[in-house]
């Protein structure tokens, strides 16, 4: 039986079931997943937000192959008051390092400064607050997902990432979820929202 899940991966948790050091893993969530379910893609331990899990093996290729260019949207808290110029650079694509080689990212579909998001759960532990250094928020929409790409991109334009939350994949949204929350989706809804055929 094919099953599809959307979770809010908490900060500090690895996007895997197997143990690695003392980090929390998906097996620590308060839910027993079927043994053949696995995550589609990854969010690094320092990132949070939408993570999809399924035992439908065709989804991985349909969703993650670079040729598919599916959209992912993030909200990002950065160090400093991000400038219009930095947002313009992100929209054009910036040079980062991938596997030790220089790589020019594809242009971001969206890179805009936003006000503090209306609904965003508190992070545990919270981002360290420093009176002398302001922070700002950015909404970023990409069609590729290299390892730690968002962090590398904001750093490349001079604004290190403090908090990173994936909130949308294609038209599937992580609305009003709490960290660790899990929702099972039916196949037709999952495929429709992710524009899979």
Residue, then its C-alpha position, 0 to 999 in steps of 0.5 A: x500500500x502506497x502512503x504519503x506523509x508531510x512533516x514539519x521536521x524540527x530544528x536539530x533533527x536529521x532527515x533520516x531514520x538511522x542513528x548518527x551520533x547523538x542527533x535526533x532522527x525521524x524515528x524519534x517522532x511520536x509516530x510509527x511509520x511503515x518500515x518501507x517509508x523514507x524521506x524524499x530529499x533532505x533538510x540538514x539538521x540546522x534547517x526545519x520545515x517541510x519534509x515529505x516521506x513515502x514508500x512510492x519509489x517513483x516520487x524520488x525521480x519525479x520530484x528531485x531530478x534536476x531536470x524537473x526544476x520543481x519549486x521550493x519556497x523558504x523563509x530565511x532569517x539572516x544576520x543584518x538588514x538585507x538590502x535590495x541589492x542583495x535580493x537582486x543578486x540572489x534573483x540573478x544567481x550567485x556563485x557558491x561552492x559545491x563539492x569543492x568546485x565553483x557553481x553558479x546557482x540558477x536564478x531564484x524565482x523569488x528573493x524578497x525581504x519580508x516582515x516577520x512571518x505571521x505564523x512561525x512556531x518558536x524554534x527550540x533552541x531559539x536563534x541567539x539574539x544579539x542587540x548589536x546586530x539586527x536580523x531580517x527575513x527573506x522569502x526565497x523560491x528556488x528550483x534546485x536544491x544543492x547541499x546547504x544551498x540557501x545558506x551558501x547563497x545568503x552568505x555569498x551576498x553577505x548575510x549569513x543564515x540564522x534560521x531556515x524553514x522550508x514552507x512550500x514545495x510546488x503548491x503543497x504548503x506547510x500551513x500552521x504546522x508545529x515542529x514534529x507534526x505529521x499529516x498523512x496525505x492521499x495519493x491524488x492530493x499529494x500528486x496534484x499539489x506537487x504537480x506529479x504525473 
